[in-house]
């Protein structure tokens, strides 16, 4: 998901997407701890997506 797409979302959609992404990250971390995770790079990618979503949400709340 690109930053332009994130900026088009409203705050409710952003909060929903953050929750979904955090759930997915949790599942990947559980797979990693059990030793079944093959694509370890996805954890890093999801963390960056969450940060971008939170940044856009903060921009919207501040009115920028």
N, CA, C and O atoms as a Maestro MAE file, in Angstrom:
{
 s_m_m2io_version
 :::
 2.0.0
}

f_m_ct {
 s_m_title
 :::
 protein
 m_atom[256] {
  # First column is atom index #
  i_m_mmod_type
  r_m_x_coord
  r_m_y_coord
  r_m_z_coord
  i_m_residue_number
  s_m_chain_name
  s_m_pdb_residue_name
  s_m_pdb_atom_name
  i_m_atomic_number
  :::
  1 25 0.846 -1.171 0.000 1 A "UNK " " N  " 7
  2 3 0.000 0.000 0.000 1 A "UNK " " CA " 6
  3 2 0.895 1.239 0.000 1 A "UNK " " C  " 6
  4 15 1.828 1.363 0.793 1 A "UNK " " O  " 8
  5 25 0.580 2.135 -0.905 2 A "UNK " " N  " 7
  6 3 1.372 3.349 -1.036 2 A "UNK " " CA " 6
  7 2 0.823 4.447 -0.132 2 A "UNK " " C  " 6
  8 15 -0.334 4.402 0.288 2 A "UNK " " O  " 8
  9 25 1.654 5.419 0.158 3 A "UNK " " N  " 7
  10 3 1.293 6.506 1.060 3 A "UNK " " CA " 6
  11 2 0.143 7.339 0.486 3 A "UNK " " C  " 6
  12 15 -0.674 7.872 1.237 3 A "UNK " " O  " 8
  13 25 0.082 7.451 -0.845 4 A "UNK " " N  " 7
  14 3 -1.011 8.208 -1.463 4 A "UNK " " CA " 6
  15 2 -2.357 7.547 -1.182 4 A "UNK " " C  " 6
  16 15 -3.352 8.221 -0.919 4 A "UNK " " O  " 8
  17 25 -2.370 6.201 -1.243 5 A "UNK " " N  " 7
  18 3 -3.598 5.463 -0.951 5 A "UNK " " CA " 6
  19 2 -4.010 5.650 0.507 5 A "UNK " " C  " 6
  20 15 -5.195 5.757 0.821 5 A "UNK " " O  " 8
  21 25 -3.020 5.686 1.383 6 A "UNK " " N  " 7
  22 3 -3.306 5.865 2.807 6 A "UNK " " CA " 6
  23 2 -3.891 7.247 3.078 6 A "UNK " " C  " 6
  24 15 -4.783 7.399 3.912 6 A "UNK " " O  " 8
  25 25 -3.387 8.245 2.375 7 A "UNK " " N  " 7
  26 3 -3.869 9.608 2.600 7 A "UNK " " CA " 6
  27 2 -5.294 9.804 2.120 7 A "UNK " " C  " 6
  28 15 -5.970 10.727 2.577 7 A "UNK " " O  " 8
  29 25 -5.773 8.960 1.209 8 A "UNK " " N  " 7
  30 3 -7.137 9.052 0.717 8 A "UNK " " CA " 6
  31 2 -8.144 8.433 1.693 8 A "UNK " " C  " 6
  32 15 -9.343 8.693 1.590 8 A "UNK " " O  " 8
  33 25 -7.669 7.622 2.633 9 A "UNK " " N  " 7
  34 3 -8.553 6.970 3.598 9 A "UNK " " CA " 6
  35 2 -8.988 7.956 4.678 9 A "UNK " " C  " 6
  36 15 -8.285 8.926 4.964 9 A "UNK " " O  " 8
  37 25 -10.156 7.701 5.277 10 A "UNK " " N  " 7
  38 3 -10.555 8.524 6.419 10 A "UNK " " CA " 6
  39 2 -10.019 7.875 7.702 10 A "UNK " " C  " 6
  40 15 -9.441 6.789 7.660 10 A "UNK " " O  " 8
  41 25 -10.217 8.545 8.831 11 A "UNK " " N  " 7
  42 3 -9.611 8.082 10.079 11 A "UNK " " CA " 6
  43 2 -10.134 6.715 10.512 11 A "UNK " " C  " 6
  44 15 -9.377 5.917 11.064 11 A "UNK " " O  " 8
  45 25 -11.413 6.432 10.272 12 A "UNK " " N  " 7
  46 3 -11.963 5.130 10.657 12 A "UNK " " CA " 6
  47 2 -11.303 4.006 9.858 12 A "UNK " " C  " 6
  48 15 -10.976 2.952 10.404 12 A "UNK " " O  " 8
  49 25 -11.115 4.241 8.572 13 A "UNK " " N  " 7
  50 3 -10.458 3.243 7.732 13 A "UNK " " CA " 6
  51 2 -9.007 3.041 8.148 13 A "UNK " " C  " 6
  52 15 -8.505 1.917 8.159 13 A "UNK " " O  " 8
  53 25 -8.337 4.138 8.489 14 A "UNK " " N  " 7
  54 3 -6.941 4.034 8.935 14 A "UNK " " CA " 6
  55 2 -6.835 3.228 10.222 14 A "UNK " " C  " 6
  56 15 -5.966 2.365 10.353 14 A "UNK " " O  " 8
  57 25 -7.722 3.512 11.171 15 A "UNK " " N  " 7
  58 3 -7.695 2.763 12.432 15 A "UNK " " CA " 6
  59 2 -7.975 1.283 12.201 15 A "UNK " " C  " 6
  60 15 -7.356 0.428 12.834 15 A "UNK " " O  " 8
  61 25 -8.898 0.978 11.304 16 A "UNK " " N  " 7
  62 3 -9.222 -0.413 10.994 16 A "UNK " " CA " 6
  63 2 -8.024 -1.106 10.359 16 A "UNK " " C  " 6
  64 15 -7.704 -2.242 10.706 16 A "UNK " " O  " 8
  65 25 -7.361 -0.423 9.430 17 A "UNK " " N  " 7
  66 3 -6.199 -0.996 8.751 17 A "UNK " " CA " 6
  67 2 -5.036 -1.209 9.727 17 A "UNK " " C  " 6
  68 15 -4.311 -2.198 9.621 17 A "UNK " " O  " 8
  69 25 -4.860 -0.285 10.673 18 A "UNK " " N  " 7
  70 3 -3.818 -0.445 11.684 18 A "UNK " " CA " 6
  71 2 -4.087 -1.687 12.520 18 A "UNK " " C  " 6
  72 15 -3.174 -2.468 12.787 18 A "UNK " " O  " 8
  73 25 -5.334 -1.873 12.932 19 A "UNK " " N  " 7
  74 3 -5.701 -3.042 13.737 19 A "UNK " " CA " 6
  75 2 -5.472 -4.328 12.963 19 A "UNK " " C  " 6
  76 15 -4.923 -5.289 13.502 19 A "UNK " " O  " 8
  77 25 -5.888 -4.356 11.702 20 A "UNK " " N  " 7
  78 3 -5.693 -5.552 10.876 20 A "UNK " " CA " 6
  79 2 -4.214 -5.870 10.708 20 A "UNK " " C  " 6
  80 15 -3.812 -7.031 10.785 20 A "UNK " " O  " 8
  81 25 -3.415 -4.854 10.481 21 A "UNK " " N  " 7
  82 3 -1.987 -5.056 10.266 21 A "UNK " " CA " 6
  83 2 -1.308 -5.520 11.547 21 A "UNK " " C  " 6
  84 15 -0.407 -6.358 11.498 21 A "UNK " " O  " 8
  85 25 -1.725 -4.990 12.692 22 A "UNK " " N  " 7
  86 3 -1.165 -5.441 13.962 22 A "UNK " " CA " 6
  87 2 -1.519 -6.895 14.230 22 A "UNK " " C  " 6
  88 15 -0.696 -7.646 14.753 22 A "UNK " " O  " 8
  89 25 -2.738 -7.303 13.876 23 A "UNK " " N  " 7
  90 3 -3.129 -8.703 14.040 23 A "UNK " " CA " 6
  91 2 -2.278 -9.613 13.170 23 A "UNK " " C  " 6
  92 15 -1.838 -10.676 13.610 23 A "UNK " " O  " 8
  93 25 -2.048 -9.189 11.931 24 A "UNK " " N  " 7
  94 3 -1.215 -9.973 11.028 24 A "UNK " " CA " 6
  95 2 0.219 -10.060 11.548 24 A "UNK " " C  " 6
  96 15 0.855 -11.111 11.462 24 A "UNK " " O  " 8
  97 25 0.722 -8.955 12.085 25 A "UNK " " N  " 7
  98 3 2.068 -8.944 12.655 25 A "UNK " " CA " 6
  99 2 2.163 -9.896 13.837 25 A "UNK " " C  " 6
  100 15 3.159 -10.604 13.989 25 A "UNK " " O  " 8
  101 25 1.126 -9.918 14.678 26 A "UNK " " N  " 7
  102 3 1.105 -10.822 15.821 26 A "UNK " " CA " 6
  103 2 1.172 -12.278 15.362 26 A "UNK " " C  " 6
  104 15 1.906 -13.083 15.936 26 A "UNK " " O  " 8
  105 25 0.404 -12.609 14.326 27 A "UNK " " N  " 7
  106 3 0.405 -13.977 13.804 27 A "UNK " " CA " 6
  107 2 1.782 -14.366 13.274 27 A "UNK " " C  " 6
  108 15 2.249 -15.485 13.487 27 A "UNK " " O  " 8
  109 25 2.419 -13.432 12.584 28 A "UNK " " N  " 7
  110 3 3.753 -13.713 12.062 28 A "UNK " " CA " 6
  111 2 4.761 -13.903 13.191 28 A "UNK " " C  " 6
  112 15 5.644 -14.755 13.097 28 A "UNK " " O  " 8
  113 25 4.633 -13.123 14.245 29 A "UNK " " N  " 7
  114 3 5.547 -13.272 15.378 29 A "UNK " " CA " 6
  115 2 5.346 -14.616 16.071 29 A "UNK " " C  " 6
  116 15 6.308 -15.218 16.546 29 A "UNK " " O  " 8
  117 25 4.100 -15.089 16.131 30 A "UNK " " N  " 7
  118 3 3.834 -16.409 16.712 30 A "UNK " " CA " 6
  119 2 4.437 -17.507 15.837 30 A "UNK " " C  " 6
  120 15 4.991 -18.480 16.350 30 A "UNK " " O  " 8
  121 25 4.331 -17.352 14.531 31 A "UNK " " N  " 7
  122 3 4.958 -18.318 13.629 31 A "UNK " " CA " 6
  123 2 6.470 -18.307 13.794 31 A "UNK " " C  " 6
  124 15 7.116 -19.354 13.760 31 A "UNK " " O  " 8
  125 25 7.026 -17.119 13.973 32 A "UNK " " N  " 7
  126 3 8.474 -17.010 14.136 32 A "UNK " " CA " 6
  127 2 8.932 -17.698 15.420 32 A "UNK " " C  " 6
  128 15 9.958 -18.378 15.437 32 A "UNK " " O  " 8
  129 25 8.173 -17.518 16.479 33 A "UNK " " N  " 7
  130 3 8.570 -18.122 17.748 33 A "UNK " " CA " 6
  131 2 8.438 -19.646 17.714 33 A "UNK " " C  " 6
  132 15 9.170 -20.349 18.411 33 A "UNK " " O  " 8
  133 25 7.506 -20.157 16.906 34 A "UNK " " N  " 7
  134 3 7.361 -21.603 16.803 34 A "UNK " " CA " 6
  135 2 8.302 -22.200 15.760 34 A "UNK " " C  " 6
  136 15 8.427 -23.421 15.662 34 A "UNK " " O  " 8
  137 25 8.956 -21.351 14.989 35 A "UNK " " N  " 7
  138 3 9.936 -21.816 14.023 35 A "UNK " " CA " 6
  139 2 9.359 -22.177 12.670 35 A "UNK " " C  " 6
  140 15 10.045 -22.809 11.866 35 A "UNK " " O  " 8
  141 25 8.117 -21.796 12.390 36 A "UNK " " N  " 7
  142 3 7.497 -22.144 11.114 36 A "UNK " " CA " 6
  143 2 7.470 -20.986 10.119 36 A "UNK " " C  " 6
  144 15 6.988 -21.156 8.999 36 A "UNK " " O  " 8
  145 25 7.968 -19.836 10.496 37 A "UNK " " N  " 7
  146 3 7.938 -18.669 9.609 37 A "UNK " " CA " 6
  147 2 9.057 -18.764 8.579 37 A "UNK " " C  " 6
  148 15 10.231 -18.889 8.928 37 A "UNK " " O  " 8
  149 25 8.676 -18.704 7.308 38 A "UNK " " N  " 7
  150 3 9.659 -18.786 6.233 38 A "UNK " " CA " 6
  151 2 10.054 -17.404 5.714 38 A "UNK " " C  " 6
  152 15 11.215 -17.178 5.374 38 A "UNK " " O  " 8
  153 25 9.112 -16.496 5.654 39 A "UNK " " N  " 7
  154 3 9.368 -15.173 5.081 39 A "UNK " " CA " 6
  155 2 9.532 -14.155 6.206 39 A "UNK " " C  " 6
  156 15 8.605 -13.409 6.521 39 A "UNK " " O  " 8
  157 25 10.700 -14.133 6.796 40 A "UNK " " N  " 7
  158 3 10.941 -13.271 7.954 40 A "UNK " " CA " 6
  159 2 10.931 -11.786 7.604 40 A "UNK " " C  " 6
  160 15 10.741 -10.949 8.486 40 A "UNK " " O  " 8
  161 25 11.132 -11.450 6.343 41 A "UNK " " N  " 7
  162 3 11.148 -10.045 5.927 41 A "UNK " " CA " 6
  163 2 9.775 -9.394 6.079 41 A "UNK " " C  " 6
  164 15 9.681 -8.169 6.146 41 A "UNK " " O  " 8
  165 25 8.727 -10.181 6.133 42 A "UNK " " N  " 7
  166 3 7.377 -9.627 6.240 42 A "UNK " " CA " 6
  167 2 7.155 -8.914 7.566 42 A "UNK " " C  " 6
  168 15 6.377 -7.962 7.630 42 A "UNK " " O  " 8
  169 25 7.825 -9.357 8.621 43 A "UNK " " N  " 7
  170 3 7.695 -8.692 9.918 43 A "UNK " " CA " 6
  171 2 8.175 -7.256 9.806 43 A "UNK " " C  " 6
  172 15 7.504 -6.337 10.275 43 A "UNK " " O  " 8
  173 25 9.317 -7.061 9.196 44 A "UNK " " N  " 7
  174 3 9.874 -5.717 9.018 44 A "UNK " " CA " 6
  175 2 8.955 -4.862 8.147 44 A "UNK " " C  " 6
  176 15 8.727 -3.689 8.443 44 A "UNK " " O  " 8
  177 25 8.431 -5.449 7.079 45 A "UNK " " N  " 7
  178 3 7.539 -4.712 6.187 45 A "UNK " " CA " 6
  179 2 6.270 -4.263 6.910 45 A "UNK " " C  " 6
  180 15 5.831 -3.125 6.744 45 A "UNK " " O  " 8
  181 25 5.684 -5.143 7.702 46 A "UNK " " N  " 7
  182 3 4.458 -4.792 8.422 46 A "UNK " " CA " 6
  183 2 4.704 -3.695 9.446 46 A "UNK " " C  " 6
  184 15 3.858 -2.820 9.632 46 A "UNK " " O  " 8
  185 25 5.842 -3.733 10.106 47 A "UNK " " N  " 7
  186 3 6.164 -2.678 11.070 47 A "UNK " " CA " 6
  187 2 6.255 -1.329 10.371 47 A "UNK " " C  " 6
  188 15 5.808 -0.320 10.915 47 A "UNK " " O  " 8
  189 25 6.832 -1.299 9.168 48 A "UNK " " N  " 7
  190 3 6.938 -0.051 8.415 48 A "UNK " " CA " 6
  191 2 5.563 0.425 7.961 48 A "UNK " " C  " 6
  192 15 5.288 1.625 7.981 48 A "UNK " " O  " 8
  193 25 4.693 -0.501 7.550 49 A "UNK " " N  " 7
  194 3 3.345 -0.132 7.125 49 A "UNK " " CA " 6
  195 2 2.572 0.472 8.291 49 A "UNK " " C  " 6
  196 15 1.874 1.472 8.123 49 A "UNK " " O  " 8
  197 25 2.692 -0.131 9.471 50 A "UNK " " N  " 7
  198 3 2.008 0.393 10.662 50 A "UNK " " CA " 6
  199 2 2.504 1.807 10.961 50 A "UNK " " C  " 6
  200 15 1.709 2.690 11.284 50 A "UNK " " O  " 8
  201 25 3.791 2.017 10.855 51 A "UNK " " N  " 7
  202 3 4.346 3.348 11.114 51 A "UNK " " CA " 6
  203 2 3.818 4.369 10.112 51 A "UNK " " C  " 6
  204 15 3.490 5.495 10.485 51 A "UNK " " O  " 8
  205 25 3.737 3.980 8.845 52 A "UNK " " N  " 7
  206 3 3.205 4.896 7.835 52 A "UNK " " CA " 6
  207 2 1.742 5.230 8.112 52 A "UNK " " C  " 6
  208 15 1.329 6.386 8.017 52 A "UNK " " O  " 8
  209 25 0.954 4.192 8.460 53 A "UNK " " N  " 7
  210 3 -0.456 4.413 8.753 53 A "UNK " " CA " 6
  211 2 -0.630 5.359 9.936 53 A "UNK " " C  " 6
  212 15 -1.483 6.246 9.908 53 A "UNK " " O  " 8
  213 25 0.176 5.168 10.970 54 A "UNK " " N  " 7
  214 3 0.092 6.037 12.144 54 A "UNK " " CA " 6
  215 2 0.515 7.465 11.806 54 A "UNK " " C  " 6
  216 15 -0.039 8.422 12.346 54 A "UNK " " O  " 8
  217 25 1.491 7.607 10.916 55 A "UNK " " N  " 7
  218 3 1.929 8.932 10.499 55 A "UNK " " CA " 6
  219 2 0.815 9.658 9.765 55 A "UNK " " C  " 6
  220 15 0.559 10.831 10.036 55 A "UNK " " O  " 8
  221 25 0.156 8.981 8.847 56 A "UNK " " N  " 7
  222 3 -0.942 9.586 8.092 56 A "UNK " " CA " 6
  223 2 -2.093 9.925 9.037 56 A "UNK " " C  " 6
  224 15 -2.705 10.986 8.917 56 A "UNK " " O  " 8
  225 25 -2.387 9.030 9.971 57 A "UNK " " N  " 7
  226 3 -3.449 9.281 10.943 57 A "UNK " " CA " 6
  227 2 -3.133 10.515 11.778 57 A "UNK " " C  " 6
  228 15 -4.015 11.334 12.035 57 A "UNK " " O  " 8
  229 25 -1.900 10.651 12.195 58 A "UNK " " N  " 7
  230 3 -1.478 11.811 12.974 58 A "UNK " " CA " 6
  231 2 -1.578 13.095 12.145 58 A "UNK " " C  " 6
  232 15 -1.972 14.139 12.664 58 A "UNK " " O  " 8
  233 25 -1.225 13.019 10.866 59 A "UNK " " N  " 7
  234 3 -1.347 14.175 9.981 59 A "UNK " " CA " 6
  235 2 -2.804 14.623 9.881 59 A "UNK " " C  " 6
  236 15 -3.099 15.817 9.939 59 A "UNK " " O  " 8
  237 25 -3.706 13.662 9.731 60 A "UNK " " N  " 7
  238 3 -5.127 13.987 9.614 60 A "UNK " " CA " 6
  239 2 -5.668 14.602 10.898 60 A "UNK " " C  " 6
  240 15 -6.459 15.544 10.851 60 A "UNK " " O  " 8
  241 25 -5.244 14.071 12.049 61 A "UNK " " N  " 7
  242 3 -5.705 14.600 13.330 61 A "UNK " " CA " 6
  243 2 -5.202 16.012 13.559 61 A "UNK " " C  " 6
  244 15 -5.891 16.824 14.175 61 A "UNK " " O  " 8
  245 25 -4.022 16.311 13.076 62 A "UNK " " N  " 7
  246 3 -3.458 17.646 13.249 62 A "UNK " " CA " 6
  247 2 -3.929 18.620 12.177 62 A "UNK " " C  " 6
  248 15 -3.741 19.830 12.306 62 A "UNK " " O  " 8
  249 25 -4.540 18.093 11.124 63 A "UNK " " N  " 7
  250 3 -5.089 18.953 10.085 63 A "UNK " " CA " 6
  251 2 -4.126 19.324 8.998 63 A "UNK " " C  " 6
  252 15 -4.352 20.318 8.307 63 A "UNK " " O  " 8
  253 25 -3.069 18.582 8.810 64 A "UNK " " N  " 7
  254 3 -2.077 18.897 7.750 64 A "UNK " " CA " 6
  255 2 -2.431 18.215 6.479 64 A "UNK " " C  " 6
  256 15 -1.721 18.358 5.483 64 A "UNK " " O  " 8
  :::
 }
 m_bond[255] {
  # First column is bond index #
  i_m_from
  i_m_to
  i_m_order
  :::
  1 1 2 1
  2 2 3 1
  3 3 4 2
  4 3 5 1
  5 5 6 1
  6 6 7 1
  7 7 8 2
  8 7 9 1
  9 9 10 1
  10 10 11 1
  11 11 12 2
  12 11 13 1
  13 13 14 1
  14 14 15 1
  15 15 16 2
  16 15 17 1
  17 17 18 1
  18 18 19 1
  19 19 20 2
  20 19 21 1
  21 21 22 1
  22 22 23 1
  23 23 24 2
  24 23 25 1
  25 25 26 1
  26 26 27 1
  27 27 28 2
  28 27 29 1
  29 29 30 1
  30 30 31 1
  31 31 32 2
  32 31 33 1
  33 33 34 1
  34 34 35 1
  35 35 36 2
  36 35 37 1
  37 37 38 1
  38 38 39 1
  39 39 40 2
  40 39 41 1
  41 41 42 1
  42 42 43 1
  43 43 44 2
  44 43 45 1
  45 45 46 1
  46 46 47 1
  47 47 48 2
  48 47 49 1
  49 49 50 1
  50 50 51 1
  51 51 52 2
  52 51 53 1
  53 53 54 1
  54 54 55 1
  55 55 56 2
  56 55 57 1
  57 57 58 1
  58 58 59 1
  59 59 60 2
  60 59 61 1
  61 61 62 1
  62 62 63 1
  63 63 64 2
  64 63 65 1
  65 65 66 1
  66 66 67 1
  67 67 68 2
  68 67 69 1
  69 69 70 1
  70 70 71 1
  71 71 72 2
  72 71 73 1
  73 73 74 1
  74 74 75 1
  75 75 76 2
  76 75 77 1
  77 77 78 1
  78 78 79 1
  79 79 80 2
  80 79 81 1
  81 81 82 1
  82 82 83 1
  83 83 84 2
  84 83 85 1
  85 85 86 1
  86 86 87 1
  87 87 88 2
  88 87 89 1
  89 89 90 1
  90 90 91 1
  91 91 92 2
  92 91 93 1
  93 93 94 1
  94 94 95 1
  95 95 96 2
  96 95 97 1
  97 97 98 1
  98 98 99 1
  99 99 100 2
  100 99 101 1
  101 101 102 1
  102 102 103 1
  103 103 104 2
  104 103 105 1
  105 105 106 1
  106 106 107 1
  107 107 108 2
  108 107 109 1
  109 109 110 1
  110 110 111 1
  111 111 112 2
  112 111 113 1
  113 113 114 1
  114 114 115 1
  115 115 116 2
  116 115 117 1
  117 117 118 1
  118 118 119 1
  119 119 120 2
  120 119 121 1
  121 121 122 1
  122 122 123 1
  123 123 124 2
  124 123 125 1
  125 125 126 1
  126 126 127 1
  127 127 128 2
  128 127 129 1
  129 129 130 1
  130 130 131 1
  131 131 132 2
  132 131 133 1
  133 133 134 1
  134 134 135 1
  135 135 136 2
  136 135 137 1
  137 137 138 1
  138 138 139 1
  139 139 140 2
  140 139 141 1
  141 141 142 1
  142 142 143 1
  143 143 144 2
  144 143 145 1
  145 145 146 1
  146 146 147 1
  147 147 148 2
  148 147 149 1
  149 149 150 1
  150 150 151 1
  151 151 152 2
  152 151 153 1
  153 153 154 1
  154 154 155 1
  155 155 156 2
  156 155 157 1
  157 157 158 1
  158 158 159 1
  159 159 160 2
  160 159 161 1
  161 161 162 1
  162 162 163 1
  163 163 164 2
  164 163 165 1
  165 165 166 1
  166 166 167 1
  167 167 168 2
  168 167 169 1
  169 169 170 1
  170 170 171 1
  171 171 172 2
  172 171 173 1
  173 173 174 1
  174 174 175 1
  175 175 176 2
  176 175 177 1
  177 177 178 1
  178 178 179 1
  179 179 180 2
  180 179 181 1
  181 181 182 1
  182 182 183 1
  183 183 184 2
  184 183 185 1
  185 185 186 1
  186 186 187 1
  187 187 188 2
  188 187 189 1
  189 189 190 1
  190 190 191 1
  191 191 192 2
  192 191 193 1
  193 193 194 1
  194 194 195 1
  195 195 196 2
  196 195 197 1
  197 197 198 1
  198 198 199 1
  199 199 200 2
  200 199 201 1
  201 201 202 1
  202 202 203 1
  203 203 204 2
  204 203 205 1
  205 205 206 1
  206 206 207 1
  207 207 208 2
  208 207 209 1
  209 209 210 1
  210 210 211 1
  211 211 212 2
  212 211 213 1
  213 213 214 1
  214 214 215 1
  215 215 216 2
  216 215 217 1
  217 217 218 1
  218 218 219 1
  219 219 220 2
  220 219 221 1
  221 221 222 1
  222 222 223 1
  223 223 224 2
  224 223 225 1
  225 225 226 1
  226 226 227 1
  227 227 228 2
  228 227 229 1
  229 229 230 1
  230 230 231 1
  231 231 232 2
  232 231 233 1
  233 233 234 1
  234 234 235 1
  235 235 236 2
  236 235 237 1
  237 237 238 1
  238 238 239 1
  239 239 240 2
  240 239 241 1
  241 241 242 1
  242 242 243 1
  243 243 244 2
  244 243 245 1
  245 245 246 1
  246 246 247 1
  247 247 248 2
  248 247 249 1
  249 249 250 1
  250 250 251 1
  251 251 252 2
  252 251 253 1
  253 253 254 1
  254 254 255 1
  255 255 256 2
  :::
 }
}
